[in-house]
Amino acid sequence: MDRTPNRTSAGTAAGQKSIAWWREAHRLQLALCDDLESIADSLPSNIVNQDCLFAAKCLSRLMRDVHAFEEQTLFPALRQVFHASAEFSGAVDRLTFEHLADECYADDIAEKLLYVGAGGRDVNMEALGYMLRGFFEALRRHIAFERDHFSSAVETLQTAAEWRAPPAPK
């Protein structure tokens, strides 16, 4: 009896884990968007310090982890399958560029939320609310774009042997 691992079943299992990870990452990002919206709605007079601190601690790390998975695992696997599509390649390039901008924006917001969460109130609350709304609305659109344009492509990768399961999103 041959005991060597079956690349197809190993690829399928890794692909399914990666798909599940990607979906869970979207769920976590959307939950964070809801938290940020709640914080924006609480400004300026009903701020819950713990909510600000929690969101600040999660924001940058979650964005970096999700983007690293997409750029190091998801996008290369998709590029292998859809290498002939200039439209697909352009969409991946666009999302990769958005990742950089989103991470910088997330870092700025996290810094402000840490300050407000620690009791700092000498910030322009209207500007902070505007920053929060701009970020979570853009992130929701980004996720919707990924779901609309990549979900069926991601499903085709379930059997791709090159997939590797990423660590669970935090």
C-alpha positions in Angstrom: 0.0 0.0 0.0 1.4 3.4 -1.0 1.5 5.7 2.0 2.7 8.9 0.1 0.3 11.8 0.6 -2.1 12.4 -2.2 -1.3 15.9 -3.6 -4.9 16.3 -4.8 -6.4 15.6 -1.4 -3.7 17.6 0.4 -4.3 20.5 -2.0 -8.0 20.2 -1.5 -7.7 20.3 2.3 -5.3 23.3 2.2 -7.5 25.0 -0.3 -10.6 24.5 1.8 -8.7 25.9 4.9 -7.6 28.9 2.9 -11.1 29.6 1.7 -12.4 29.3 5.2 -9.7 31.6 6.5 -10.5 34.2 3.8 -14.2 34.1 4.7 -13.4 34.3 8.4 -11.1 37.3 7.7 -13.9 39.0 5.9 -16.3 38.3 8.8 -13.8 39.8 11.3 -13.1 42.8 9.2 -16.8 43.5 8.8 -17.3 43.1 12.6 -14.5 45.6 13.1 -16.3 48.0 10.7 -19.4 47.7 12.8 -17.4 48.5 16.0 -15.8 51.5 14.3 -19.2 52.7 13.2 -20.5 52.4 16.7 -17.5 54.4 17.9 -18.1 57.1 15.3 -21.8 57.2 16.3 -20.8 57.7 20.0 -18.7 60.8 19.3 -18.2 63.2 20.9 -20.1 62.7 24.1 -20.8 59.0 24.5 -17.3 57.6 24.1 -16.7 54.1 25.6 -12.9 54.1 26.3 -12.7 50.3 26.2 -14.3 50.1 22.8 -11.8 52.6 21.4 -8.9 50.7 23.0 -10.1 47.3 21.7 -10.6 48.6 18.2 -7.2 50.3 18.2 -5.5 47.1 19.3 -7.2 45.0 16.7 -7.2 47.3 13.7 -3.7 47.4 12.4 -2.8 43.8 13.1 -6.0 42.5 11.5 -5.4 44.5 8.4 -1.8 43.5 8.1 -2.6 39.8 8.7 -5.4 39.7 6.1 -3.4 41.6 3.6 -0.3 39.4 4.1 -2.5 36.3 3.5 -4.0 37.7 0.4 -0.7 39.0 -1.1 1.4 35.9 -0.2 -1.1 33.1 -0.6 -4.4 34.1 -2.3 -3.3 36.4 -5.0 -0.3 34.3 -6.2 -2.6 31.2 -6.4 -5.2 33.1 -8.3 -2.5 34.6 -10.7 -1.4 31.0 -11.5 -4.9 29.9 -12.4 -5.9 33.2 -14.2 -2.5 34.2 -15.6 -3.9 35.0 -19.1 -6.5 37.5 -17.8 -5.3 41.1 -17.9 -8.5 42.2 -16.3 -7.9 39.9 -13.4 -4.3 40.9 -13.0 -5.4 44.6 -13.0 -7.9 43.9 -10.2 -5.3 42.2 -8.1 -2.9 45.1 -8.7 -5.6 47.5 -7.6 -6.4 45.6 -4.4 -2.7 45.3 -3.5 -2.3 49.1 -3.9 -5.5 49.6 -1.7 -3.9 47.3 0.9 -1.0 49.7 1.4 -3.3 52.8 1.7 -5.7 50.9 4.0 -2.8 49.9 6.3 -1.5 53.4 6.6 -5.0 54.7 7.3 -5.6 52.0 9.9 -2.4 52.9 11.7 -3.5 56.6 11.8 -6.9 55.6 13.2 -5.5 53.2 15.7 -3.2 55.9 17.1 -6.2 58.3 17.5 -8.3 55.6 19.1 -5.6 54.7 21.5 -5.4 58.3 22.6 -9.1 58.7 22.9 -9.4 55.3 24.7 -6.8 56.4 27.2 -9.0 59.4 28.1 -7.6 62.0 25.6 -10.4 64.4 24.6 -8.5 67.2 23.1 -8.9 65.9 19.5 -11.2 67.1 16.8 -14.0 64.6 17.3 -15.7 65.6 14.1 -12.6 64.9 12.2 -12.1 61.6 14.0 -15.7 60.5 13.1 -15.0 61.5 9.5 -11.8 59.4 9.5 -13.6 56.4 11.0 -16.5 56.6 8.5 -14.2 57.0 5.6 -12.2 54.0 6.6 -15.0 51.5 7.4 -17.0 52.5 4.4 -14.0 52.0 2.1 -13.2 48.7 3.8 -16.7 47.4 3.3 -16.5 48.4 -0.4 -13.2 46.6 -0.7 -14.6 43.4 0.8 -17.7 43.6 -1.4 -15.4 43.9 -4.4 -13.4 40.9 -3.4 -16.5 38.9 -2.8 -18.1 39.9 -6.1 -15.1 39.4 -8.2 -13.1 36.7 -6.5 -15.4 34.3 -4.7 -16.0 32.1 -7.7 -12.3 32.2 -8.6 -11.4 31.3 -5.0 -13.8 28.3 -5.2 -11.9 26.9 -8.2 -8.7 26.8 -6.1 -10.0 24.2 -3.7 -8.0 21.6 -5.4 -4.9 23.7 -6.1 -1.9 21.9 -4.5 0.0 25.1 -4.1 -2.3 26.4 -1.5 -1.0 26.4 2.0 -3.2 26.9 5.0 -2.5 30.2 6.8 -2.6 30.7 10.5 -6.0 31.6 11.9 -6.9 35.3 11.8 -6.6 37.0 15.2 
